[in-house]
Amino acid sequence: MPTVAALGEVGVIARLRRQIPGVPSVLVGIGDDAAVLRGGGREHTLFASDMLVEGVHFRLPTKRGLTPFSTFSRGLTPPRWIGWKALAVNVSDIAAMGGLPTHAVVSLGLPRTTPVAFVDGLYQGLTRCARRFGMSLVGGDTVRAPVVVVDVAILGRVKPEHLVLRSGAAVGDRVFVTGCLGGSLASGRHATFVPRLTQAQWLVRRLPVHAMMDLSDGLASDLWQLARASRVAFQIEARAIPVSRAGKTVRHALMDGEDFELVFAVSPQTARRVPSSIGRVPVTEIGVVSRRGARVELMDAHGRITPLIPTGFRHF
């Protein structure tokens, strides 16, 4: 009998997708950054969820020493930043679809020994993120669990003309990323990042964006998701990839993950209109859609082209 480790995350999602029937009210179901529910008016509804699990997405001190005043030293994440991240990863998904977040519910799994001060700190981060992006927290659930779990479900809205999926990249398109990549855990940016909602809105309101997603599992892995969805091949220039100071190397920029930047594809004509920055966030052209057929390739500084195989974070 196969295990989820044998199938991998992509295989598990594909298997589940085949078991869930489509319904007329769902414009886009499993397989994108958010589901798209048909709206009766001039907007569609976006629906997404993300879960953070202690020991997988963040580390805490031992329960005896659990404190809201812990820092990023030794890889520990303060509660307020766990809360910020739990909501911010969902805002990032809505941004990648070209939409705006509106409401969220938060469900918590907590060990019985969890200090109330930890929960207070967690909600400080959640409410701060909600205020920052003009949305409301409207409920959730609380249960006992062996480790801390924070599960957020989010609603958003998007105008049909602003909706961007992963499946629209076309041969000849130019590929761009926002920000700098790599080193998110070493720098603490994996929890303190700012979702690129402003940048996504600038793009979809001014330019015809063919495909877009947020970078959560690493550029290499997420490009493969775009390639499969659009059924095209991406050819990326290694020397064009913007590497963060904490990332240091192109390999880290490709594989580390949890950057929560945007990767998007536009036509060659539109590419001339993409600015070098949106606000204070740089925007960099890193490659091209070279041909049909799901594939991702990396061109080195000498022009050599090799398949790009993701070896970064995997859930299973």
Secondary structure, DSSP 8 states (H G I E B T S, - for coil): ---HHHHHHHHHHHHHHHHS---TTEEE-TTSSSEEE--SSS-EEEEEEEEEEBTTTB----GGG--TT--SGGG---HHHHHHHHHHHHHHHHHHTT-EEEEEEEEEEE-TT--HHHHHHHHHHHHHHHHHTT-EEEEEEEEE-SS-EEEEEEEEEE-GGG---GGG--TT-EEEEES-BS-HHHHTHHHH----HHHHHHHHHHS---EEEE-SS-HHHHHHHHHHHHTEEEEEEGGGS-B-TTT-SHHHHHHS-----EEEEE-HHHHTT--SEETTEEEEEEEEEEEESSEEEEE-TTS-EEE----S----
